[in-house]
Amino acid sequence: MRAHAMGAFVAHTGTDVYGPGKVIGTDGDWRRVRFVYFVATVAVGDLRRASPQEEGEVRAWLREKAVRHGGNW
């Protein structure tokens, strides 16, 4: 997998304030990430692959949003 490609589940390397997230866009060395609490643009070097537990949290959050609001989160 390329460095945090579209759809990858990630977390920030330096803080857990963001919560885990899913990459929704790429632009060079930057990734647009839908974190559980908000969307942010983060440098690739500041992201790591999400742990299985973190990925599960994001997947559950995305399912809940899709059920509640419809659409593709």
PyMOL CGO cylinders between C-alpha atoms (Angstrom):
from pymol import cmd
from pymol.cgo import CYLINDER

trace = [
    CYLINDER, 0.00, 0.00, 0.00, 1.23, 3.48, -0.80, 0.3, 1, 1, 1, 1, 1, 1,
    CYLINDER, 1.23, 3.48, -0.80, 1.86, 5.77, 2.15, 0.3, 1, 1, 1, 1, 1, 1,
    CYLINDER, 1.86, 5.77, 2.15, -1.61, 6.17, 3.58, 0.3, 1, 1, 1, 1, 1, 1,
    CYLINDER, -1.61, 6.17, 3.58, -3.59, 5.91, 0.35, 0.3, 1, 1, 1, 1, 1, 1,
    CYLINDER, -3.59, 5.91, 0.35, -7.26, 6.84, -0.01, 0.3, 1, 1, 1, 1, 1, 1,
    CYLINDER, -7.26, 6.84, -0.01, -9.37, 4.73, 2.31, 0.3, 1, 1, 1, 1, 1, 1,
    CYLINDER, -9.37, 4.73, 2.31, -6.49, 3.86, 4.67, 0.3, 1, 1, 1, 1, 1, 1,
    CYLINDER, -6.49, 3.86, 4.67, -7.21, 3.88, 8.39, 0.3, 1, 1, 1, 1, 1, 1,
    CYLINDER, -7.21, 3.88, 8.39, -4.69, 6.07, 10.22, 0.3, 1, 1, 1, 1, 1, 1,
    CYLINDER, -4.69, 6.07, 10.22, -3.89, 7.81, 13.47, 0.3, 1, 1, 1, 1, 1, 1,
    CYLINDER, -3.89, 7.81, 13.47, -1.68, 10.78, 14.31, 0.3, 1, 1, 1, 1, 1, 1,
    CYLINDER, -1.68, 10.78, 14.31, 1.85, 9.89, 15.41, 0.3, 1, 1, 1, 1, 1, 1,
    CYLINDER, 1.85, 9.89, 15.41, 2.14, 12.60, 18.06, 0.3, 1, 1, 1, 1, 1, 1,
    CYLINDER, 2.14, 12.60, 18.06, -1.25, 12.95, 19.71, 0.3, 1, 1, 1, 1, 1, 1,
    CYLINDER, -1.25, 12.95, 19.71, -4.46, 11.05, 20.25, 0.3, 1, 1, 1, 1, 1, 1,
    CYLINDER, -4.46, 11.05, 20.25, -6.53, 14.25, 20.38, 0.3, 1, 1, 1, 1, 1, 1,
    CYLINDER, -6.53, 14.25, 20.38, -7.64, 13.66, 16.79, 0.3, 1, 1, 1, 1, 1, 1,
    CYLINDER, -7.64, 13.66, 16.79, -8.79, 10.11, 17.41, 0.3, 1, 1, 1, 1, 1, 1,
    CYLINDER, -8.79, 10.11, 17.41, -8.32, 7.57, 14.62, 0.3, 1, 1, 1, 1, 1, 1,
    CYLINDER, -8.32, 7.57, 14.62, -9.45, 8.39, 11.10, 0.3, 1, 1, 1, 1, 1, 1,
    CYLINDER, -9.45, 8.39, 11.10, -9.78, 7.43, 7.44, 0.3, 1, 1, 1, 1, 1, 1,
    CYLINDER, -9.78, 7.43, 7.44, -7.90, 9.05, 4.55, 0.3, 1, 1, 1, 1, 1, 1,
    CYLINDER, -7.90, 9.05, 4.55, -10.41, 10.78, 2.26, 0.3, 1, 1, 1, 1, 1, 1,
    CYLINDER, -10.41, 10.78, 2.26, -8.01, 12.69, 0.02, 0.3, 1, 1, 1, 1, 1, 1,
    CYLINDER, -8.01, 12.69, 0.02, -4.36, 12.89, -1.03, 0.3, 1, 1, 1, 1, 1, 1,
    CYLINDER, -4.36, 12.89, -1.03, -2.23, 15.77, -2.30, 0.3, 1, 1, 1, 1, 1, 1,
    CYLINDER, -2.23, 15.77, -2.30, 1.50, 15.07, -2.52, 0.3, 1, 1, 1, 1, 1, 1,
    CYLINDER, 1.50, 15.07, -2.52, 2.82, 14.64, 1.02, 0.3, 1, 1, 1, 1, 1, 1,
    CYLINDER, 2.82, 14.64, 1.02, -0.48, 15.70, 2.60, 0.3, 1, 1, 1, 1, 1, 1,
    CYLINDER, -0.48, 15.70, 2.60, -3.52, 13.63, 3.49, 0.3, 1, 1, 1, 1, 1, 1,
    CYLINDER, -3.52, 13.63, 3.49, -7.06, 14.82, 4.12, 0.3, 1, 1, 1, 1, 1, 1,
    CYLINDER, -7.06, 14.82, 4.12, -8.32, 12.69, 6.99, 0.3, 1, 1, 1, 1, 1, 1,
    CYLINDER, -8.32, 12.69, 6.99, -11.83, 12.28, 8.37, 0.3, 1, 1, 1, 1, 1, 1,
    CYLINDER, -11.83, 12.28, 8.37, -11.02, 11.79, 12.02, 0.3, 1, 1, 1, 1, 1, 1,
    CYLINDER, -11.02, 11.79, 12.02, -13.80, 10.73, 14.38, 0.3, 1, 1, 1, 1, 1, 1,
    CYLINDER, -13.80, 10.73, 14.38, -14.13, 14.27, 15.73, 0.3, 1, 1, 1, 1, 1, 1,
    CYLINDER, -14.13, 14.27, 15.73, -13.33, 16.42, 12.65, 0.3, 1, 1, 1, 1, 1, 1,
    CYLINDER, -13.33, 16.42, 12.65, -11.59, 16.58, 9.24, 0.3, 1, 1, 1, 1, 1, 1,
    CYLINDER, -11.59, 16.58, 9.24, -8.00, 17.79, 8.96, 0.3, 1, 1, 1, 1, 1, 1,
    CYLINDER, -8.00, 17.79, 8.96, -5.13, 17.97, 6.47, 0.3, 1, 1, 1, 1, 1, 1,
    CYLINDER, -5.13, 17.97, 6.47, -2.05, 16.26, 7.92, 0.3, 1, 1, 1, 1, 1, 1,
    CYLINDER, -2.05, 16.26, 7.92, 1.47, 15.63, 6.60, 0.3, 1, 1, 1, 1, 1, 1,
    CYLINDER, 1.47, 15.63, 6.60, 2.13, 11.99, 5.73, 0.3, 1, 1, 1, 1, 1, 1,
    CYLINDER, 2.13, 11.99, 5.73, 5.03, 11.87, 8.21, 0.3, 1, 1, 1, 1, 1, 1,
    CYLINDER, 5.03, 11.87, 8.21, 2.63, 12.73, 11.04, 0.3, 1, 1, 1, 1, 1, 1,
    CYLINDER, 2.63, 12.73, 11.04, 0.40, 9.73, 10.37, 0.3, 1, 1, 1, 1, 1, 1,
    CYLINDER, 0.40, 9.73, 10.37, 0.74, 6.07, 11.22, 0.3, 1, 1, 1, 1, 1, 1,
    CYLINDER, 0.74, 6.07, 11.22, -1.33, 3.04, 10.33, 0.3, 1, 1, 1, 1, 1, 1,
    CYLINDER, -1.33, 3.04, 10.33, -4.25, 2.64, 12.74, 0.3, 1, 1, 1, 1, 1, 1,
    CYLINDER, -4.25, 2.64, 12.74, -4.19, -0.31, 15.11, 0.3, 1, 1, 1, 1, 1, 1,
    CYLINDER, -4.19, -0.31, 15.11, -6.91, -2.94, 14.65, 0.3, 1, 1, 1, 1, 1, 1,
    CYLINDER, -6.91, -2.94, 14.65, -8.77, -1.45, 17.64, 0.3, 1, 1, 1, 1, 1, 1,
    CYLINDER, -8.77, -1.45, 17.64, -8.55, 2.08, 16.19, 0.3, 1, 1, 1, 1, 1, 1,
    CYLINDER, -8.55, 2.08, 16.19, -9.71, 0.85, 12.79, 0.3, 1, 1, 1, 1, 1, 1,
    CYLINDER, -9.71, 0.85, 12.79, -12.68, -0.84, 14.47, 0.3, 1, 1, 1, 1, 1, 1,
    CYLINDER, -12.68, -0.84, 14.47, -13.57, 2.43, 16.22, 0.3, 1, 1, 1, 1, 1, 1,
    CYLINDER, -13.57, 2.43, 16.22, -13.56, 4.33, 12.92, 0.3, 1, 1, 1, 1, 1, 1,
    CYLINDER, -13.56, 4.33, 12.92, -15.55, 1.64, 11.09, 0.3, 1, 1, 1, 1, 1, 1,
    CYLINDER, -15.55, 1.64, 11.09, -18.19, 1.62, 13.86, 0.3, 1, 1, 1, 1, 1, 1,
    CYLINDER, -18.19, 1.62, 13.86, -18.37, 5.44, 13.81, 0.3, 1, 1, 1, 1, 1, 1,
    CYLINDER, -18.37, 5.44, 13.81, -18.73, 5.47, 9.99, 0.3, 1, 1, 1, 1, 1, 1,
    CYLINDER, -18.73, 5.47, 9.99, -21.50, 2.82, 10.11, 0.3, 1, 1, 1, 1, 1, 1,
    CYLINDER, -21.50, 2.82, 10.11, -23.39, 4.81, 12.75, 0.3, 1, 1, 1, 1, 1, 1,
    CYLINDER, -23.39, 4.81, 12.75, -23.14, 8.01, 10.68, 0.3, 1, 1, 1, 1, 1, 1,
    CYLINDER, -23.14, 8.01, 10.68, -24.31, 6.23, 7.53, 0.3, 1, 1, 1, 1, 1, 1,
    CYLINDER, -24.31, 6.23, 7.53, -27.33, 4.76, 9.36, 0.3, 1, 1, 1, 1, 1, 1,
    CYLINDER, -27.33, 4.76, 9.36, -28.18, 8.06, 11.01, 0.3, 1, 1, 1, 1, 1, 1,
    CYLINDER, -28.18, 8.06, 11.01, -27.54, 10.42, 8.09, 0.3, 1, 1, 1, 1, 1, 1,
    CYLINDER, -27.54, 10.42, 8.09, -27.26, 8.23, 4.98, 0.3, 1, 1, 1, 1, 1, 1,
    CYLINDER, -27.26, 8.23, 4.98, -24.63, 8.73, 2.34, 0.3, 1, 1, 1, 1, 1, 1,
    CYLINDER, -24.63, 8.73, 2.34, -20.99, 7.73, 2.12, 0.3, 1, 1, 1, 1, 1, 1,
    CYLINDER, -20.99, 7.73, 2.12, -18.97, 8.89, 5.11, 0.3, 1, 1, 1, 1, 1, 1,
]
cmd.load_cgo(trace, "trace")
